[in-house]
Amino acid sequence: MQVLKRIFDFYINSSIHVAFAVCGLVWVTLLNFNVGVDLEFIYFVFFATVTGYNFVKYFGLAKFHHRSLTSKLKYIQIFSLLCFIGLCYYTLKLKNQTLIYFGVLGVITFLYAIPFLPNKIFMEAGNLRAISGLKIYVIAFVWTGVTVIIPLLNENHDLGNDVLIESVQRYLYVIIAILPFEVRDMKYDSLKLSTIPQRIGIVKTKIIGASLIVLLFFLEFFKDEFWQNKAIILGMICLLLMLFLVFSSINQKKHYSAFWVESIPIVWAMLTTLNY
């Protein structure tokens, strides 16, 4: 049992799960717009997600505690290095134009983790992550680009009305999905981060989140190509999202957000595949 627990913890802490979630959203986009599935693109996204997330999460720890790293973190570093090698390999498989798009988001991710701003103005960290209230919107922007815009541009798909709506929906989805994490982290986050629950409280956060879920769902009916089955699947995803948001709390169980909330895109991808 202890072995399984260690494997599961590594699966979560090394960002494998979140990488599957991102790939799941890419998969949903490609199937929803019927442009086919480029597996090499999916592999690139997986390795890029693991590399990017682990860089953001563990850069500070590795920088200041490299001599006393725990064995768990060392294993994550080794795994991240292997994923970076995989990322480099699949970089060679992508179109140059696609790489430019990813490069822009890569720079944003880099600035999100690396100190480059005046500390006195933007807190001790000096990075985008530290700017009051900005975190959730940066993450939503990057996820929207990676899971909607770039996959379709890579397939030379026109960015028309339906893509715009899909992008807005995905942006809203990511913001809503982050809220249980922000509720969980209220007792850890600095007040200077000014997260949504810190600014307006947990109850109002849930009310706003629920309102955004309703908006997310009803935007589906404004698409030029409306498919009832896709709307039903989206409705199921919105219901799941609503339940996890409503029952989120400061004292939520360890993997409530990191596993269960993060699993919703994987469920979404499975339902979309069954409907395809």
C-alpha positions as CSV (number, residue, x, y, z in Angstrom):
1,M,0.0,0.0,0.0
2,Q,2.9,2.4,0.8
3,V,4.4,1.7,-2.6
4,L,1.1,2.6,-4.3
5,K,0.8,5.8,-2.2
6,R,4.4,6.8,-3.2
7,I,3.6,6.2,-6.9
8,F,0.4,8.2,-6.6
9,D,2.1,11.1,-4.8
10,F,4.8,11.1,-7.5
11,Y,2.1,11.1,-10.2
12,I,0.5,14.2,-8.7
13,N,3.7,16.0,-7.6
14,S,5.6,15.5,-10.8
15,S,2.7,17.2,-12.8
16,I,1.9,14.0,-14.8
17,H,-1.8,14.4,-13.9
18,V,-2.0,18.1,-14.8
19,A,-0.3,17.2,-18.1
20,F,-2.9,14.6,-18.9
21,A,-5.5,17.3,-18.0
22,V,-4.0,19.7,-20.5
23,C,-3.7,17.1,-23.2
24,G,-7.3,16.1,-22.5
25,L,-8.5,19.7,-23.2
26,V,-6.4,19.7,-26.4
27,W,-8.1,16.4,-27.4
28,V,-11.5,17.9,-26.8
29,T,-10.7,20.9,-29.0
30,L,-9.4,18.8,-31.9
31,L,-12.4,16.5,-31.8
32,N,-15.0,19.2,-31.4
33,F,-13.7,21.0,-34.5
34,N,-13.2,17.7,-36.3
35,V,-9.6,18.6,-37.5
36,G,-8.1,15.2,-36.7
37,V,-5.6,14.4,-33.9
38,D,-1.9,15.0,-34.3
39,L,-0.3,12.7,-31.8
40,E,3.1,14.3,-32.1
41,F,1.5,17.6,-31.1
42,I,-0.2,15.9,-28.1
43,Y,3.2,14.4,-27.0
44,F,4.8,17.9,-27.3
45,V,2.1,19.4,-25.1
46,F,2.4,16.6,-22.5
47,F,6.2,17.1,-22.2
48,A,6.0,20.9,-22.3
49,T,3.3,20.9,-19.5
50,V,5.4,18.7,-17.2
51,T,8.5,20.7,-17.9
52,G,6.8,24.1,-17.5
53,Y,4.8,23.2,-14.4
54,N,7.7,21.6,-12.6
55,F,9.9,24.6,-13.5
56,V,7.3,27.0,-12.0
57,K,6.7,24.8,-8.9
58,Y,10.2,23.8,-8.0
59,F,12.5,26.5,-9.4
60,G,12.7,28.3,-6.1
61,L,13.2,25.2,-4.1
62,A,15.9,23.9,-6.3
63,K,17.6,27.3,-6.4
64,F,17.8,27.8,-2.6
65,H,17.9,24.2,-1.3
66,H,19.8,22.3,-4.0
67,R,22.2,20.8,-1.5
68,S,19.5,19.5,0.8
69,L,16.9,18.3,-1.7
70,T,14.8,15.4,-0.6
71,S,15.0,12.2,-2.6
72,K,11.4,12.8,-3.8
73,L,12.3,16.2,-5.3
74,K,15.4,14.7,-6.8
75,Y,13.3,12.1,-8.6
76,I,11.0,14.8,-9.8
77,Q,14.0,16.7,-11.1
78,I,15.3,13.6,-13.0
79,F,11.8,13.0,-14.4
80,S,11.5,16.6,-15.5
81,L,14.9,16.4,-17.2
82,L,13.7,13.3,-19.2
83,C,10.5,15.2,-20.1
84,F,12.6,18.2,-21.2
85,I,14.5,15.8,-23.5
86,G,11.2,14.5,-24.8
87,L,10.1,18.1,-25.3
88,C,13.3,18.9,-27.3
89,Y,12.7,15.8,-29.5
90,Y,9.1,16.7,-30.4
91,T,10.0,20.3,-30.9
92,L,11.8,19.1,-34.1
93,K,8.4,17.5,-35.2
94,L,6.4,20.7,-35.1
95,K,5.9,23.5,-37.6
96,N,8.1,26.6,-37.2
97,Q,5.0,28.8,-36.9
98,T,3.6,26.6,-34.2
99,L,6.8,26.8,-32.3
100,I,6.6,30.6,-32.4
101,Y,3.2,30.4,-30.8
102,F,4.4,28.1,-28.1
103,G,7.5,30.3,-27.7
104,V,5.3,33.3,-26.7
105,L,3.5,31.3,-24.1
106,G,6.8,29.9,-23.0
107,V,8.1,33.4,-22.3
108,I,5.0,34.2,-20.3
109,T,5.6,31.0,-18.2
110,F,9.2,31.9,-17.7
111,L,8.4,35.4,-16.5
112,Y,5.7,33.8,-14.3
113,A,8.4,32.0,-12.3
114,I,11.6,34.0,-12.7
115,P,12.2,37.2,-10.7
116,F,12.5,40.2,-13.1
117,L,10.3,42.9,-11.5
118,P,11.4,45.5,-8.9
119,N,10.9,43.8,-5.6
120,K,9.8,46.9,-3.8
121,I,6.9,47.4,-6.2
122,F,5.9,43.8,-6.9
123,M,6.7,42.0,-3.6
124,E,9.6,39.9,-2.7
125,A,9.3,37.3,-5.6
126,G,9.6,39.9,-8.3
127,N,7.8,37.8,-11.0
128,L,4.4,37.8,-12.6
129,R,3.2,35.2,-10.1
130,A,3.6,37.8,-7.4
131,I,1.6,40.6,-8.9
132,S,-1.5,41.1,-6.9
133,G,-4.5,39.3,-8.4
134,L,-2.8,38.4,-11.7
135,K,-2.1,34.7,-11.2
136,I,-5.4,33.2,-12.1
137,Y,-5.7,35.2,-15.3
138,V,-2.2,34.4,-16.5
139,I,-2.8,30.7,-16.0
140,A,-6.2,30.9,-17.8
141,F,-4.6,32.8,-20.8
142,V,-1.8,30.2,-21.2
143,W,-4.2,27.2,-20.9
144,T,-6.6,28.8,-23.5
145,G,-3.7,29.3,-25.9
146,V,-2.3,25.8,-25.5
147,T,-5.6,24.0,-25.5
148,V,-7.7,25.9,-28.1
149,I,-5.9,28.5,-30.2
150,I,-2.5,26.8,-31.0
151,P,-4.0,23.3,-31.7
152,L,-6.3,24.8,-34.3
153,L,-3.7,27.1,-35.8
154,N,-1.4,24.1,-36.1
155,E,-4.1,22.4,-38.2
156,N,-4.6,25.6,-40.3
157,H,-8.2,26.0,-39.0
158,D,-9.8,29.4,-39.4
159,L,-10.3,31.3,-36.1
160,G,-13.9,32.2,-36.6
161,N,-16.9,32.8,-34.4
162,D,-17.0,29.3,-33.0
163,V,-13.3,29.3,-32.1
164,L,-13.7,32.6,-30.3
165,I,-16.6,31.3,-28.3
166,E,-14.7,28.1,-27.5
167,S,-11.7,30.2,-26.4
168,V,-13.9,32.3,-24.0
169,Q,-15.5,29.1,-22.7
170,R,-12.1,27.5,-22.1
171,Y,-10.8,30.7,-20.4
172,L,-13.8,30.6,-18.1
173,Y,-13.4,26.9,-17.4
174,V,-9.8,27.4,-16.3
175,I,-10.7,30.3,-14.0
176,I,-13.5,28.3,-12.4
177,A,-11.4,25.2,-12.0
178,I,-8.7,27.2,-10.2
179,L,-11.1,28.5,-7.6
180,P,-11.1,25.3,-5.5
181,F,-7.3,25.5,-5.5
182,E,-7.5,29.2,-4.3
183,V,-10.0,28.3,-1.6
184,R,-7.7,25.5,-0.4
185,D,-4.6,27.7,-0.4
186,M,-6.2,30.6,1.5
187,K,-4.4,29.6,4.7
188,Y,-1.0,29.4,2.9
189,D,-1.1,32.2,0.3
190,S,0.3,35.6,1.2
191,L,-2.5,38.3,1.5
192,K,-0.5,40.3,-1.0
193,L,-1.4,37.8,-3.8
194,S,-5.0,39.1,-3.5
195,T,-6.6,35.9,-4.8
196,I,-10.4,36.0,-5.4
197,P,-11.3,34.2,-2.2
198,Q,-9.0,36.5,-0.2
199,R,-10.6,39.6,-1.7
200,I,-14.3,38.6,-1.6
201,G,-14.5,35.6,0.7
202,I,-15.4,31.9,0.0
203,V,-19.1,32.3,-0.3
204,K,-19.0,35.1,-2.8
205,T,-16.3,33.2,-4.7
206,K,-18.6,30.2,-5.1
207,I,-21.5,32.5,-6.2
208,I,-19.3,34.1,-8.9
209,G,-17.9,30.7,-9.9
210,A,-21.4,29.3,-10.2
211,S,-22.5,32.3,-12.3
212,L,-19.5,31.7,-14.6
213,I,-20.4,28.1,-15.0
214,V,-23.9,29.0,-16.2
215,L,-22.3,31.5,-18.6
216,L,-19.9,28.9,-19.8
217,F,-22.7,26.5,-20.6
218,F,-25.1,28.9,-22.3
219,L,-22.3,30.3,-24.6
220,E,-22.5,26.9,-26.4
221,F,-25.8,27.9,-27.9
222,F,-24.3,30.9,-29.6
223,K,-22.0,28.8,-31.8
224,D,-22.7,28.7,-35.6
225,E,-22.4,24.9,-35.5
226,F,-24.5,23.7,-32.6
227,W,-24.4,20.0,-31.7
228,Q,-26.8,18.6,-29.1
229,N,-24.5,15.8,-28.0
230,K,-21.6,18.3,-27.4
231,A,-24.0,20.5,-25.4
232,I,-25.0,17.5,-23.2
233,I,-21.4,16.6,-22.6
234,L,-20.6,20.2,-21.7
235,G,-23.6,20.2,-19.4
236,M,-22.2,17.2,-17.6
237,I,-18.8,18.8,-17.2
238,C,-20.4,22.0,-15.9
239,L,-22.3,19.9,-13.4
240,L,-19.1,18.3,-12.2
241,L,-17.4,21.6,-12.0
242,M,-20.3,23.0,-10.0
243,L,-20.2,20.2,-7.5
244,F,-16.5,20.4,-6.9
245,L,-16.7,24.2,-6.5
246,V,-19.6,24.1,-4.1
247,F,-18.0,21.5,-1.9
248,S,-14.5,23.1,-1.9
249,S,-13.2,24.3,1.4
250,I,-10.1,25.5,3.2
251,N,-9.8,22.2,4.9
252,Q,-10.5,20.0,1.8
253,K,-8.9,16.6,1.6
254,K,-5.3,16.5,0.3
255,H,-6.1,15.5,-3.3
256,Y,-9.5,17.1,-3.7
257,S,-8.3,19.7,-6.1
258,A,-5.0,18.3,-7.2
259,F,-6.5,15.0,-8.4
260,W,-10.3,15.2,-8.6
261,V,-10.8,18.7,-9.9
262,E,-7.8,18.2,-12.2
263,S,-9.5,15.0,-13.5
264,I,-12.4,16.8,-15.1
265,P,-10.7,17.5,-18.4
266,I,-9.7,13.8,-18.6
267,V,-13.4,12.9,-18.1
268,W,-14.3,15.5,-20.7
269,A,-11.9,14.0,-23.2
270,M,-13.3,10.5,-22.6
271,L,-16.9,11.5,-23.1
272,T,-16.0,13.5,-26.2
273,T,-14.1,10.5,-27.6
274,L,-17.1,8.2,-27.0
275,N,-19.4,10.7,-28.8
276,Y,-17.0,11.1,-31.7
